[in-house]
Amino acid sequence: MLHLNQVEFTQGSFSLVANFKIQTGAKVAVIGPSGEGKSTLLHGIAGFLKPTRGNIRWAGEPMPNHPGLRPISLLFQDHNLFPHLTVFNNVAIGLNPRLRLSAPQKKQVSLALQKVGLQDRNESYPSDLSGGQRGRIGLARVLLRQRPLLLLDEPFAALGPALKDEMLEALDNVLSSNSATALMVTHDPQDALIFADQAILVADGYASAPQPIQEFFDDPPRALKAYLGNRT
C-alpha cells in the first residue's frame, strides 16, 4: 500500500496537499487542470521533491530519502531514453547503470525486449525507431526492473489514437506480469478509462483520495467538470 499521510509539497508560492492511501496493485489515473500539480505529485512520491510536512510510506515503511532507493520505476514522455545507447543498452541500464551485466542478466534483457516485441532491434538506436517502438523500450526497462510502484507522466501523450491504445495495452500487460501499483498522469478521459480502475483529481492545491474510475466520470467533481467541459 502507498500512503501519503498529510503530505504537503511546496514549490515557491505553490503548494499541493495529499492525504490518501492506494491499495497494492491498483491502477490510478491522475487527472486535473494544467498547472495544478499532477507532475508535482509524482515527483514528490518519487523523492525528487521533499515534503514540507507529512510523510510517505510504502508497505507500512517510510520511503527512503534518496530517490534511487525507492521501490519505483518512472516513465515520462521521452521514455527516459539515452540517444547514444542502443536499444539493448537502454533497457540494460535499468539493471546496471554501468552496463556491466552477467550472462543471466543479458538473458533477462533479451527476454524483456522479446515481451515488448523489440527482440530484432537490439542494436538500433532510439532515433532509428518509431514513437511506439521508443515507448516499448521504456516499458521493457520497467518490466526488467520489476519495481512494485510505477509512476507515469503522460508517457503516450504525443502518440496518435491507434498507437496510444496499443501502448496502453502493452502497459497493462507489463503491470499484470509485475502485479505493480501504477499512477499515470493523463489529460485524456478515454486513456484514463482504458488504463485505470481508480482516479485522483488534482486541483485547487489538493490531490483527492482515489475513487472508482467510472463513478469519477459519471459524477465529476466541479473542478474536473469545468476543465473537461463536454469531453466526458
C-alpha positions as a printed Julia matrix, in Angstrom:
232×3 Matrix{Float64}:
   0.0     0.0     0.0
   1.11    3.54   -0.81
   0.18    6.01    1.93
   0.56    9.77    1.66
  -0.03   10.9     5.21
  -0.95   14.59    5.44
   1.75   15.41    2.9
   2.39   18.88    1.54
   4.73   19.66   -1.34
   5.79   23.28   -1.84
   7.45   24.95   -4.82
   7.77   28.7    -4.47
   4.28   30.08   -3.83
   2.61   26.85   -4.96
   1.68   24.06   -2.58
  -0.1    20.73   -3.0
  -1.66   18.72   -0.17
  -2.31   14.98   -0.39
  -3.74   12.62    2.21
  -4.76    9.22    0.86
  -3.95    5.52    0.5
  -3.64    3.45   -2.67
  -4.02   -0.29   -2.41
  -1.28   -2.51   -3.83
  -1.93   -3.45   -7.45
  -4.25   -0.51   -8.16
  -4.06    1.39  -11.46
  -4.77    5.04  -10.78
  -5.3     7.88  -13.26
  -4.1    11.29  -12.04
  -6.15   13.93  -13.81
  -6.95   17.62  -13.5
  -6.36   21.08  -14.99
  -2.93   22.01  -16.31
  -0.54   23.54  -13.8
  -2.4    22.26  -10.74
   0.29   19.86   -9.51
  -0.11   16.46  -11.21
   3.59   16.2   -12.02
   4.41   17.67   -8.61
   2.54   14.78   -7.01
   4.54   12.2    -8.97
   7.86   13.95   -8.34
   7.09   14.05   -4.63
   6.27   10.34   -4.49
   9.44    9.62   -6.46
  11.53   11.57   -3.95
  12.68   14.37   -6.25
  10.66   16.84   -4.2
  10.8    16.7    -0.41
   7.57   17.26    1.53
   7.37   20.31    3.74
   5.17   18.29    6.09
   3.77   14.8     6.39
   5.35   11.57    5.22
   5.08    8.92    2.51
   5.0     5.22    3.34
   5.15    2.1     1.21
   4.1    -1.3     2.6
   3.92    0.29    6.04
   7.5     1.6     6.0
   8.76    5.16    5.41
  10.04    5.78    1.9
  13.84    6.14    1.76
  15.02    9.73    1.39
  17.15    9.01   -1.68
  15.05    8.64   -4.87
  17.28    5.82   -6.14
  16.42    3.7    -3.1
  12.66    3.97   -3.53
  10.82    0.94   -4.98
   9.79    2.98   -8.02
  10.13    2.96  -11.8
   9.42    6.12  -13.79
   8.15    6.59  -17.34
   7.78   10.04  -18.89
   7.0    11.44  -22.35
  10.59   10.99  -23.54
  10.55    7.45  -22.11
  13.8     8.2   -20.21
  15.9     7.08  -23.19
  19.57    7.78  -23.83
  20.07    8.64  -27.54
  23.7     7.44  -27.58
  22.82    3.95  -26.29
  21.46    1.05  -28.3
  18.02   -0.38  -27.61
  19.61   -3.25  -25.7
  21.68   -0.94  -23.5
  18.78    1.48  -22.92
  16.97   -1.44  -21.32
  20.05   -2.96  -19.65
  20.83    0.28  -17.83
  17.78   -0.48  -15.69
  19.73   -3.39  -14.2
  23.19   -1.83  -14.0
  23.93    1.84  -14.73
  27.49    0.87  -15.71
  26.16   -1.75  -18.15
  28.3    -4.48  -16.64
  25.92   -7.39  -16.99
  26.37  -11.05  -16.22
  25.23  -13.65  -18.73
  21.97  -14.29  -16.82
  21.28  -10.52  -16.74
  21.81  -10.28  -20.5
  19.25  -13.02  -20.92
  16.84  -11.02  -18.75
  17.26   -8.01  -21.04
  16.68  -10.12  -24.15
  13.54  -11.63  -22.62
  12.17   -8.19  -21.7
  12.74   -6.97  -25.27
  11.04  -10.07  -26.6
   7.99   -9.43  -24.43
   7.54   -5.96  -25.93
   8.27   -7.08  -29.49
  11.7    -5.48  -29.93
  13.87   -8.59  -29.96
  15.06   -7.77  -33.5
  16.1    -4.18  -32.71
  18.84   -4.81  -30.12
  21.49   -2.83  -31.98
  19.24    0.01  -33.13
  19.3     3.47  -31.56
  16.24    5.41  -30.36
  16.47    7.75  -33.37
  16.03    4.72  -35.67
  12.68    3.81  -34.12
   9.08    4.98  -34.29
   7.41    6.69  -31.33
   5.64    3.48  -30.4
   8.86    1.5   -30.51
  10.62    4.04  -28.3
   7.76    3.73  -25.85
   8.25   -0.02  -25.8
  11.89    0.45  -24.78
  10.7     2.29  -21.7
   8.18   -0.46  -20.97
  10.85   -3.14  -21.36
  13.01   -1.35  -18.78
  10.06   -1.15  -16.39
   9.42   -4.86  -16.91
  13.06   -5.66  -16.26
  13.35   -3.59  -13.08
  10.24   -5.2   -11.59
   9.72   -2.37   -9.11
   6.38   -2.6    -7.3
   5.41    1.05   -7.92
   5.27    2.68  -11.35
   4.83    6.42  -11.96
   3.91    7.58  -15.47
   3.76   11.24  -16.51
   1.82   11.36  -19.8
   4.13    8.81  -21.44
   1.97    8.41  -24.57
   0.58   11.93  -24.95
   2.41   12.56  -28.24
   1.12    9.39  -29.92
  -1.86    9.05  -32.24
  -5.02    7.29  -31.02
  -4.3     3.84  -32.52
  -0.71    3.75  -31.32
  -1.72    5.09  -27.92
  -4.24    2.28  -27.5
  -1.55   -0.23  -28.45
   0.84    1.2   -25.86
  -1.83    1.24  -23.16
  -2.46   -2.44  -23.85
   1.29   -3.18  -23.66
   1.48   -1.24  -20.38
  -1.42   -3.26  -18.97
   0.43   -6.47  -19.84
   3.57   -5.23  -18.09
   1.64   -4.25  -14.97
  -0.17   -7.59  -14.89
   3.08   -9.52  -15.12
   4.6    -7.48  -12.26
   1.44   -7.05  -10.13
   2.62   -3.45   -9.84
   0.82   -0.41   -8.46
   0.69    2.41  -11.01
  -0.18    6.11  -11.11
  -0.48    7.71  -14.55
  -0.93   11.41  -15.25
  -3.22   11.99  -18.22
  -5.36   14.76  -19.69
  -7.43   12.31  -21.74
 -10.55   10.82  -20.1
 -10.56    7.94  -22.59
  -6.98    7.0   -21.68
  -7.94    7.14  -18.01
 -10.92    4.84  -18.56
  -8.85    2.35  -20.57
  -5.94    2.3   -18.14
  -7.26    2.84  -14.64
  -9.63    1.36  -12.11
  -9.4     4.46   -9.88
  -8.84    8.19  -10.33
  -7.34   11.06   -8.37
  -8.29   14.66   -9.08
  -5.53   17.25   -8.62
  -6.99   20.74   -8.42
  -7.08   23.81   -6.19
  -3.94   22.77   -4.3
  -5.27   19.37   -3.29
  -4.9    15.79   -4.55
  -8.12   13.94   -3.75
  -8.41   10.41   -2.43
  -8.78    7.79   -5.18
 -12.29    6.83   -6.22
 -13.62    4.25   -8.72
 -12.93    5.48  -12.24
 -16.44    5.13  -13.62
 -18.0     6.95  -10.67
 -15.37    9.65  -11.1
 -16.51   10.42  -14.64
 -20.22    9.7   -14.14
 -20.4    12.38  -11.47
 -17.25   14.51  -11.92
 -16.16   16.99   -9.25
 -16.76   20.65  -10.04
 -13.14   21.39  -10.95
 -12.98   18.4   -13.28
 -16.3    19.27  -14.93
 -15.1    22.81  -15.61
 -11.82   21.54  -17.03
 -13.25   18.8   -19.27
 -16.33   20.65  -20.48
 -18.3    18.31  -22.77
 -15.49   15.82  -23.33
 -16.9    13.32  -20.86
